[in-house]
């Protein structure tokens, strides 16, 4: 399935399998812990290039993302809005606080680690698959996951922060729906994501139907739209 997604869309990197290791569960074998603490977005970008990582609380470098993932408590400076306000992303701490208040997050302490790997190499069942690509490539995943079979319209839930952790991992995990993100300050500052790239988070349960839809669209509308 991973190869078909890559080939049909023309992705530069493989989709990333993300598994949330719940409290009390055994850490999966075959995954390496990073040498030093890293952010969730950094682990995604490293996994898309082939690495298989398991990131525990001790190796989480970003408390904002780790708190959304349910690994650590929400820091008070983040809750108050001071953290994102001081980055220059908001006109006031109050505005930043409202963003944090409305974010989707897992219960504190519910997750002990996150395992990431290329989708084809996953040794544990993924909860979410994160794809990084151009807007044109991501576009085709939207109908494949939703409107191709049932029609209607698609609602997207995004913020100016937490693109990889909140918008592309937690929201798809909680809602069971595909979600996209244009990226955020944190991931663009801390990873090698390109200016022209964005992210999409897909519940693993939707991957088979997405592949079926892509195969059908790949035989018609996708190549036709690319003829200039």
VENLINKA-V610221 format. One record per helix or strand of 2 or more residues. SS is the DSSP state (H for helix, E for strand). FROM is the first residue (numbers start at 1). TO is the last residue. If there is no record, write none. Layout:
BEGIN
((SS & FROM & TO) (SS & FROM & TO))
END
This chain:
BEGIN
((H & 2 & 9) (E & 16 & 22) (H & 40 & 47) (E & 53 & 56) (H & 57 & 59) (H & 63 & 68) (H & 76 & 79) (H & 82 & 86) (H & 93 & 102) (E & 111 & 118) (H & 119 & 121) (E & 128 & 134) (H & 135 & 145) (H & 147 & 150) (H & 163 & 175) (E & 179 & 181) (H & 185 & 190) (E & 197 & 203) (H & 204 & 217) (H & 221 & 225))
END
